[in-house]
Amino acid sequence: MLTLVSTPIGNLSDMPPRGITALQEADLVLCEDTRVTRKLTTRFGIETRLMALHDHNEQRMVEGVLKRLHEGQKIALVSDAGMPLISDPGYRLVRAVIDAGLPLTGIPGPNAALLALQLSGLPSDRFLFAGFPPSKTTARKKWLAMLDSVPATLIFYESPNRLAASLADMSAVFGPRTAAVSRELTKQYEETKRGRLDALAAHYDERGAPKGEICLCVAGPLPPEAPSEADVDAALGQVLQSLSVREAAAEVAKRFNLPKRSVYQRAIILQKRESTKEE
């Protein structure tokens, strides 16, 4: 069985009891950096063997790990902090385990993206974790433009050194949206700064790159303003010159995202009004 174990983002004491048990009972613990995970296992007296699995060796590690699993070994996978696979290694291995029909489970725990969302003050009923933006401005703006119309709070991870530039590009692409920058979540210097994208960009450009890991939440697009009655009448008046009442109502309803029935009733009123004028 392969068990995905979430590890503390900050204080090692936050390690969930089920996670400690999973690491103790495992035959092998796969981790990004054995030096980082050794601090965790030492803290809880866990003597399980550690083996590095990261972006550079994951592909060639898969076959050996699958062999161990087929032999009945228990293997745990952890990242340096947070949930495995969330902008961390492990996807190739998990995909291979699933394809091989081997058992897979997970032990939940801290996740910087979700915690940042909770602290942001932005809508949390719908959100999209977008990961790391491209490092170069041109590619980043093009990538952000694809997210511009997503009707959800957007969550990004970002390097401290690129934070100000990313915020500026987001302001240019998304406009004056509200955002929140969280860093060092659950650690001693945890901080969340909220404001408009342009103001946050100016703040970090002036203050310089902050220290620690960064998670950025950005509000989704504002809903379009409802059209006024005058806007609807003007649109109907234009299309009624060449379309039937039903066709005109359908086109205007689609244009303004309005109920067809109400627009149709308005079109009938306008048509009758024009007929009365002609008489």
DRENVEXPA-552764 format. One line per 10 residues: number of its first residue (from 0); for each residue x, y, z of N, C-alpha, C. Coordinates in steps of 0.02 Angstrom, whole numbers, padded with zeros to 5 digits. Each point is the difference from the previous one (the first is absolute). Layout:
<sites>
NUM) X Y Z X Y Z X Y Z | ...
</sites>
This chain:
<sites>
0) 00042 -00060 00000 -00042 00060 00000 00044 00062 00000 | -00019 00049 -00041 00033 00065 00000 -00045 00049 00038 | 00028 00034 00051 -00037 00048 00040 00030 00069 -00010 | -00042 00047 -00020 00021 00070 -00008 -00011 00034 00067 | 00053 00025 00031 -00004 00028 00067 00015 00074 -00002 | -00047 00041 00022 00011 00072 00005 00043 00015 00061 | 00046 00047 -00009 00046 00018 00054 -00009 00073 00020 | 00022 00020 00060 -00010 00069 00024 00033 00051 -00046 | -00034 00056 -00009 00028 00056 -00037 00050 00037 00044 | -00015 00005 00065 00043 00037 00046 00022 -00043 00058
10) -00035 00005 00056 00017 -00035 00061 -00006 -00076 -00008 | 00054 -00036 00014 -00001 -00073 -00007 -00051 -00032 00046 | -00018 00033 00054 -00049 -00027 00046 -00069 -00006 -00031 | -00010 00034 -00058 -00065 -00003 -00034 -00010 -00064 -00039 | 00049 -00045 00001 -00006 -00063 -00037 -00060 -00040 00026 | -00047 -00020 -00045 -00059 -00038 00023 00021 -00069 00026 | -00034 -00024 00053 00017 -00066 00028 -00002 -00057 -00051 | -00050 00001 -00046 -00004 -00052 -00051 00061 00002 -00046 | 00026 00060 -00011 00060 00006 -00042 00060 -00030 00034 | 00007 00012 00066 00056 -00029 00038 -00003 -00076 -00003
20) -00060 -00028 00010 -00009 -00072 -00002 00018 -00028 -00068 | -00021 00033 -00053 00014 -00023 -00068 00075 -00002 -00013 | 00036 00051 00023 00072 00001 -00010 00035 -00053 00042 | -00026 -00013 00060 00030 -00052 00043 -00010 -00069 -00029 | -00058 -00012 -00029 -00017 -00067 -00025 00025 -00013 -00071 | 00024 00052 -00034 00023 -00009 -00069 00067 -00037 -00002 | 00010 -00036 -00055 00065 -00032 -00012 00049 00050 -00031 | -00027 00052 -00031 00041 00050 -00032 -00038 00065 -00004 | 00035 00055 00012 -00030 00067 -00007 00034 00036 -00058 | -00037 00018 -00051 00025 00039 -00056 -00011 00074 00016
30) 00051 00041 -00013 -00004 00071 00018 00040 00042 -00048 | -00018 00065 -00004 00037 00045 -00044 00073 00007 00020 | 00011 00012 00064 00067 00012 00026 00007 -00038 00066 | 00044 -00049 00001 00007 -00041 00061 00021 00042 00060 | 00038 00054 -00012 00022 00042 00056 -00059 00035 00033 | -00048 00021 -00040 -00059 00033 00027 -00044 -00050 00037 | -00014 -00057 -00032 -00044 -00050 00031 00032 -00032 00061 | 00067 -00004 00001 00034 -00028 00058 -00015 00040 00064 | -00008 00065 -00007 -00018 00041 00058 -00067 -00022 00028 | -00047 -00015 -00046 -00067 -00021 00021 00003 -00069 00032
40) 00033 -00048 -00032 00002 -00068 00028 00038 -00002 00066 | 00052 00041 00006 00038 00002 00064 -00044 00028 00055 | -00041 00051 -00017 -00044 00031 00050 -00047 -00051 00031 | -00022 -00050 -00039 -00048 -00049 00025 00029 -00070 00009 | 00066 -00005 -00002 00033 -00064 00012 -00015 -00052 -00053 | -00010 00022 -00062 -00015 -00045 -00055 00065 -00022 -00033 | 00012 -00066 -00005 00063 -00026 -00026 -00006 -00029 -00069 | -00057 00009 -00033 -00011 -00027 -00067 00052 00028 -00049 | 00022 -00042 -00046 00049 00022 -00050 -00029 00055 -00044 | 00041 00050 -00015 -00021 00054 -00044 00035 -00007 -00068
50) -00036 00017 -00053 00029 00000 -00067 -00027 00060 -00038 | 00044 00036 -00034 -00020 00061 -00036 -00039 -00016 -00063 | -00054 00035 -00010 -00039 -00002 -00062 -00019 00072 -00017 | 00028 00025 -00054 -00012 00071 -00018 -00009 00005 -00076 | -00007 00062 -00023 -00015 00010 -00071 00053 -00030 -00046 | 00063 -00002 00022 00054 -00022 -00044 00008 -00076 -00003 | -00026 -00036 00049 00010 -00073 -00001 -00065 -00040 00002 | -00057 00035 00003 -00063 -00036 00009 -00014 -00050 -00055 | 00012 00018 -00062 -00015 -00044 -00056 00037 -00067 00006 | 00064 00004 00016 00040 -00062 00004 -00011 -00038 00065
60) -00031 00033 00050 -00014 -00033 00063 -00064 -00042 -00002 | -00044 00016 -00047 -00067 -00031 00000 00003 -00076 -00003 | 00040 -00027 -00045 00002 -00073 -00010 00021 -00036 00065 | 00051 00026 00033 00022 -00031 00062 -00051 00004 00056 | -00035 00056 00004 -00052 00008 00051 -00058 -00047 -00013 | -00020 -00007 -00063 -00054 -00046 -00017 00019 -00072 00018 | 00063 -00018 -00011 00023 -00067 00018 -00008 -00012 00075 | 00019 00048 00040 -00007 -00006 00073 -00074 -00007 00019 | -00042 00039 -00032 -00072 -00003 00016 -00029 -00068 -00020 | 00021 -00026 -00057 -00024 -00066 -00020 00022 -00054 00049
70) 00056 00011 00033 00026 -00048 00050 -00036 00006 00066 | -00046 00050 00005 -00038 00008 00061 00027 00050 00050 | 00050 00038 -00020 00028 00050 00045 -00047 00059 00009 | 00003 00032 00058 -00036 00062 00013 00047 00058 -00012 | -00021 00046 -00043 00042 00058 -00016 -00039 00064 00012 | 00033 00048 00032 -00031 00065 00011 00036 00052 -00043 | -00038 00048 -00025 00028 00055 -00040 -00016 00066 00035 | 00052 00039 00013 -00010 00066 00031 00037 00052 -00042 | -00021 00063 00005 00037 00055 -00029 00033 00038 00057 | 00040 00050 -00016 00034 00037 00053 -00049 00032 00048
80) -00056 00023 -00025 -00052 00031 00042 -00065 00002 -00039 | -00055 -00013 00034 -00065 00003 -00033 -00020 -00067 -00030 | -00042 00003 -00052 -00028 -00061 -00030 00041 -00022 -00060 | 00019 -00064 -00004 00035 -00025 -00059 -00041 00013 -00063 | 00036 00011 -00055 -00028 00010 -00068 -00025 00072 -00012 | -00015 00039 00053 -00025 00068 -00011 00061 00045 -00010 | 00020 00009 -00063 00061 00035 -00019 00061 -00034 00032 | -00005 -00064 00010 00055 -00041 00027 00003 -00065 -00038 | 00055 -00037 00005 00007 -00063 -00037 -00052 -00052 00021 | -00007 -00052 -00042 -00042 -00056 00018 -00052 -00019 -00052
90) -00016 00045 -00046 -00054 -00015 -00047 00015 -00061 -00043 | 00062 -00004 -00028 00017 -00057 -00043 -00006 -00066 00038 | 00022 00000 00062 -00003 -00060 00041 -00073 -00019 00014 | -00040 00048 00020 -00071 -00014 00015 -00036 -00025 -00062 | 00014 00030 -00058 -00032 -00023 -00062 00019 -00072 -00015 | 00064 -00016 00011 00023 -00068 -00013 -00031 -00050 00048 | -00007 00019 00063 -00031 -00044 00050 -00073 -00014 -00019 | -00035 00052 -00020 -00070 -00009 -00021 -00005 -00045 -00061 | 00043 00012 -00050 -00001 -00040 -00061 00016 -00073 00014 | 00042 -00013 00051 00018 -00068 00018 -00052 -00034 00044
100) -00051 00037 00020 -00053 -00029 00041 00021 -00013 00071 | 00050 00036 00023 00025 -00009 00069 -00037 00046 00048 | -00005 -00018 00063 -00037 00042 00048 00034 00067 00014 | -00041 00051 00007 00024 00068 00011 -00045 00034 00050 | 00029 00035 00048 -00041 00038 00047 00038 00064 00020 | -00033 00042 00038 00032 00063 00020 -00022 00021 00069 | 00043 00037 00033 -00015 00027 00066 00002 00076 -00005 | -00058 00033 00007 -00003 00072 -00010 00038 00039 00053 | 00014 00062 -00018 00035 00044 00047 00003 00070 -00028 | 00049 00040 00021 00003 00070 -00021 00013 00009 -00074
110) -00028 00053 -00027 00010 00018 -00069 00001 00076 -00006 | 00055 00027 -00024 00009 00072 -00002 -00053 00035 -00042 | -00019 -00030 -00056 -00049 00032 -00045 -00067 00008 00035 | -00024 -00052 00033 -00065 00004 00032 00002 00045 00062 | 00055 -00001 00037 00005 00044 00057 00002 00073 -00022 | 00037 00014 -00054 00003 00068 -00026 -00069 00024 -00022 | -00038 -00045 -00030 -00069 00017 -00021 -00042 00018 00061 | 00006 -00039 00053 -00038 00015 00061 00017 00068 00028 | 00064 00019 -00004 00023 00063 00030 -00010 00060 -00046 | -00014 -00012 -00064 -00002 00054 -00049 -00059 00046 00008
120) -00056 -00026 00025 -00061 00040 00002 -00036 00002 -00066 | 00023 -00040 -00048 -00031 -00002 -00067 -00050 -00058 -00002 | -00047 00001 -00048 -00049 -00054 -00004 00033 -00068 -00005 | -00026 -00047 00039 00030 -00067 00002 -00048 -00054 -00025 | -00058 00021 -00026 -00048 -00050 -00024 00022 -00031 -00066 | 00044 00035 -00037 00027 -00026 -00062 00071 00028 -00008 | 00049 -00044 -00011 00069 00023 -00007 00038 -00045 -00047 | 00054 00026 -00028 00043 -00037 -00046 00072 00007 00023 | 00033 -00057 00012 00071 00001 00016 00038 -00003 -00066 | 00035 00055 -00016 00034 00005 -00065 00074 -00017 00002
130) 00028 -00009 00060 00070 -00016 00006 00046 00060 -00010 | 00060 -00012 -00025 00049 00053 -00011 -00009 00032 -00068 | -00004 00067 -00004 -00002 00034 -00065 00068 -00007 -00035 | 00002 00008 -00066 00063 00000 -00036 00047 00055 00027 | 00064 -00011 -00007 00049 00047 00030 00011 00063 -00041 | -00013 -00002 -00065 00013 00058 -00043 -00065 00039 -00012 | 00007 00066 -00004 -00059 00044 -00005 -00045 -00015 -00059 | 00028 -00007 -00060 -00041 -00012 -00060 -00040 -00064 00007 | 00034 -00054 00019 -00034 -00064 00008 -00050 00003 00058 | 00018 00036 00052 -00045 00005 00058 -00065 00036 -00018
140) 00005 00056 -00035 -00060 00037 -00019 -00045 -00041 -00046 | 00030 -00037 -00046 -00039 -00042 -00045 -00035 -00055 00040 | 00035 -00029 00048 -00028 -00053 00043 -00056 00027 00044 | 00011 00060 00029 -00051 00031 00042 -00063 00017 -00040 | 00009 00020 -00063 -00058 00018 -00041 -00047 -00059 -00008 | 00026 -00061 00001 -00042 -00059 -00006 -00043 -00011 00063 | 00022 00031 00056 -00036 -00007 00064 -00046 00059 00014 | 00002 00050 -00043 -00034 00063 00013 -00075 -00008 00011 | -00032 -00044 -00037 -00073 -00006 00005 -00023 -00057 00045 | 00046 -00034 00034 -00019 -00055 00044 -00041 00027 00058
150) -00063 -00022 00009 -00043 00028 00052 00014 -00031 00069 | 00060 00013 00026 00020 -00030 00064 00059 00038 00028 | 00011 -00007 00065 00060 00026 00031 00060 -00040 -00026 | 00052 00034 -00021 00059 -00032 -00028 00054 -00005 00054 | 00033 -00057 00004 00053 -00011 00049 00065 -00017 -00036 | 00053 00036 00017 00066 -00010 -00031 00053 -00011 00053 | 00052 -00037 -00017 00062 00000 00038 00048 00044 -00040 | 00045 00035 00035 00046 00043 -00035 00066 00006 00039 | 00053 00011 -00037 00065 00012 00030 00002 00071 00029 | 00029 00009 00059 00004 00068 00029 00033 00050 -00047
160) 00051 -00022 -00037 00036 00045 -00045 -00041 00021 -00060 | -00052 -00037 -00017 -00042 00018 -00058 -00067 00029 00022 | -00012 00005 00065 -00066 00020 00024 -00022 00068 -00027 | 00042 00052 00007 -00020 00067 -00022 -00016 00001 -00075 | 00042 -00033 -00040 -00011 -00001 -00072 -00064 -00038 -00017 | -00012 -00055 00034 -00062 -00038 -00013 -00061 00039 00018 | 00002 00034 00057 -00056 00042 00021 -00014 00055 -00051 | 00054 00030 -00026 -00008 00054 -00050 -00032 -00028 -00064 | 00022 -00059 -00021 -00029 -00031 -00060 -00073 -00019 00011 | -00015 -00025 00060 -00069 -00017 00015 -00044 00061 00000
170) 00026 00056 00025 -00038 00062 -00001 -00013 00022 -00071 | 00050 -00008 -00044 -00008 00020 -00070 -00051 -00044 -00036 | -00001 -00065 00017 -00044 -00047 -00035 -00070 -00002 00031 | -00003 -00003 00067 -00063 -00009 00036 -00035 00066 00017 | 00037 00055 00001 -00029 00063 00021 00001 00008 00076 | -00041 00045 00026 00003 00017 00072 -00035 -00051 00045 | 00022 -00062 -00003 -00030 -00050 00044 00033 00000 00069 | -00038 -00025 00049 00027 -00008 00068 00040 -00064 00003 | 00053 00001 00041 00043 -00058 00006 00027 -00004 00071 | 00032 -00056 00016 00031 -00009 00065 00065 -00039 -00009
180) 00054 00025 00030 00065 -00033 -00004 00015 -00030 00069 | 00007 -00066 00003 00017 -00034 00062 00070 -00029 -00004 | 00037 00005 00054 00067 -00029 00001 00013 -00034 00067 | 00044 -00049 -00001 00021 -00035 00061 -00060 -00025 00040 | -00048 -00030 -00034 -00061 -00022 00035 00015 -00051 00054 | -00031 00010 00057 00006 -00040 00062 00069 00005 00032 | 00042 00044 -00025 00067 00008 00029 00004 00063 00043 | 00058 00013 00028 00008 00055 00047 -00017 00068 -00031 | 00020 00009 -00063 -00010 00065 -00032 -00058 -00001 -00050 | -00051 -00040 00015 -00059 -00003 -00044 -00029 00069 -00010
190) -00018 00015 -00063 -00027 00066 -00016 -00046 -00005 -00060 | -00055 00036 00001 -00044 00006 -00058 -00015 00074 -00011 | 00016 00023 -00059 -00012 00070 -00018 -00053 00002 -00054 | -00051 00041 00010 -00057 00002 -00046 -00005 00069 -00032 | -00027 00003 -00060 -00008 00064 -00035 -00011 -00011 -00074 | -00003 00054 -00038 -00007 -00006 -00072 00067 -00022 -00030 | -00004 -00033 -00057 00060 -00025 -00032 00052 00055 -00013 | -00023 00058 -00024 00047 00053 -00014 00034 00026 00063 | -00038 00005 00055 00029 00024 00062 00049 -00051 00029 | -00017 -00063 -00004 00045 -00052 00024 00064 -00002 -00041
200) -00006 00008 -00066 00059 00001 -00044 00046 00058 00019 | -00028 00059 00013 00040 00058 00019 00033 -00011 00068 | -00036 -00031 00046 00026 -00013 00068 00062 -00045 -00003 | -00005 -00056 -00036 00057 -00047 -00001 00055 00024 -00047 | -00016 00042 -00048 00052 00030 -00041 00042 00048 00042 | -00033 00037 00044 00035 00048 00043 00037 -00034 00057 | -00032 -00049 00031 00030 -00034 00058 00050 -00054 -00018 | -00003 -00024 -00061 00044 -00054 -00020 -00032 -00068 00012 | 00034 -00052 -00022 -00027 -00068 00005 -00008 -00020 00073 | -00058 -00026 00019 -00009 -00025 00068 00036 -00066 00009
210) 00008 -00021 00062 00032 -00064 00013 -00053 -00054 00007 | 00018 -00061 -00017 -00045 -00056 00011 -00040 -00019 -00062 | -00039 -00053 00007 -00041 -00026 -00055 -00063 00043 -00007 | -00020 00012 -00062 -00055 00046 -00014 -00059 -00036 -00031 | -00059 00016 00024 -00062 -00023 -00031 -00044 00061 -00012 | -00024 00007 -00060 -00036 00060 -00022 -00071 -00019 -00022 | -00049 00035 00029 -00070 -00011 -00019 -00027 00063 -00034 | -00035 -00009 -00055 -00027 00057 -00039 -00074 -00011 -00011 | -00039 00052 00012 -00073 -00004 -00010 -00016 -00015 -00073 | -00055 -00034 -00011 -00023 -00013 -00068 -00027 00064 -00032
220) -00019 -00003 -00064 -00025 00059 -00035 -00067 00023 00030 | -00010 00066 -00001 -00063 00027 00023 -00056 -00019 -00048 | -00059 -00016 00025 -00055 -00016 -00046 -00018 00061 -00042 | -00019 -00010 -00062 -00018 00058 -00043 -00061 00036 00028 | 00000 00066 -00009 -00056 00039 00024 -00063 -00017 -00040 | -00056 -00003 00034 -00064 -00015 -00034 -00016 00058 -00048 | -00021 -00015 -00060 -00017 00053 -00048 -00061 00039 00023 | -00001 00064 -00015 -00059 00041 00018 -00056 -00014 -00050 | -00060 00021 00019 -00057 -00008 -00046 00012 00037 -00065 | 00033 00058 00005 00015 00040 -00059 00047 -00038 -00047
230) 00049 -00036 00028 00047 -00040 -00041 -00037 -00055 -00037 | -00045 -00033 00035 -00038 -00055 -00031 -00046 00028 -00055 | -00034 00055 00015 -00045 00030 -00049 00038 00022 -00063 | 00060 00029 00010 00039 00023 -00057 00021 -00059 -00043 | 00021 -00055 00032 00021 -00059 -00037 -00059 -00031 -00038 | -00057 -00003 00033 -00060 -00027 -00033 -00022 00043 -00058 | 00002 00065 00011 -00021 00046 -00053 00043 -00009 -00063 | 00064 -00016 00010 00045 -00008 -00056 -00014 -00065 -00038 | -00006 -00056 00037 -00008 -00065 -00034 -00071 -00011 -00025 | -00050 00035 00029 -00069 -00009 -00024 -00010 00027 -00071
240) 00048 00040 -00022 -00005 00027 -00068 00011 -00055 -00053 | 00034 -00055 00020 00014 -00052 -00050 -00021 -00070 00022 | -00020 -00008 00063 -00019 -00066 00026 -00071 00000 00027 | -00029 -00059 00005 -00065 -00007 00031 00007 00013 00075 | -00058 00010 00032 00001 00012 00072 00035 -00058 00037 | -00017 -00061 -00018 00029 -00058 00034 00076 -00004 -00012 | 00020 00011 -00061 00072 -00003 -00016 00038 00056 00033 | -00030 00061 00000 00033 00057 00032 00007 -00011 00075 | -00051 -00026 00031 00002 -00013 00072 00053 -00051 00017 | 00006 -00053 -00041 00050 -00052 00013 00070 00027 -00006
250) 00012 00043 -00050 00067 00028 -00009 00020 00047 00057 | -00046 00043 00020 00015 00048 00053 00007 -00036 00068 | -00042 -00050 00011 00005 -00038 00063 00068 -00033 00006 | 00025 -00027 -00056 00066 -00032 00000 00055 00051 00011 | -00008 00059 -00032 00052 00052 00005 00008 00024 00072 | -00055 00008 00035 00002 00027 00069 -00008 -00053 00054 | -00003 -00063 -00021 -00009 -00056 00047 -00062 00010 00043 | -00056 00012 -00034 -00064 00012 00034 -00050 -00055 -00019 | -00052 -00009 00042 -00052 -00050 -00017 -00035 00018 -00065 | -00008 -00048 -00044 -00031 00013 -00065 -00072 00026 00008
260) -00036 -00028 00048 -00070 00018 00008 -00009 00074 00015 | 00042 00026 00047 -00008 00071 00019 00020 00046 -00058 | 00051 -00019 -00038 00021 00040 -00057 -00053 -00002 -00055 | -00030 -00058 -00009 -00053 -00008 -00051 -00060 00045 00017 | -00019 00001 00064 -00056 00043 00021 00017 00073 -00011 | 00063 00019 00013 00020 00069 -00012 -00001 00017 -00074 | 00019 -00048 -00042 00000 00011 -00072 -00071 00011 -00026 | -00047 -00037 00027 -00070 00008 -00021 -00025 00070 00017 | 00018 00024 00061 -00020 00067 00021 00029 00053 -00048 | 00063 -00008 -00017 00033 00048 -00044 -00031 -00001 -00070
270) -00016 -00059 -00023 -00029 -00006 -00067 -00069 00033 -00002 | -00041 -00011 00053 -00065 00031 00003 00006 00076 00004 | 00051 00023 00037 00011 00073 00007 00017 00029 -00068 | 00041 -00033 -00040 00019 00025 -00066 -00060 -00001 -00047 | -00041 -00052 00007 -00060 -00005 -00043 -00048 00056 00015 | -00008 00019 00064 -00044 00055 00020 00024 00066 -00029 | 00067 00010 -00001 00028 00062 -00027 -00014 00007 -00074 | 00005 -00056 -00035 -00010 00001 -00072 -00072 00016 -00017 | -00047 -00021 00043 -00071 00014 -00012 -00015 00073 00012
</sites>
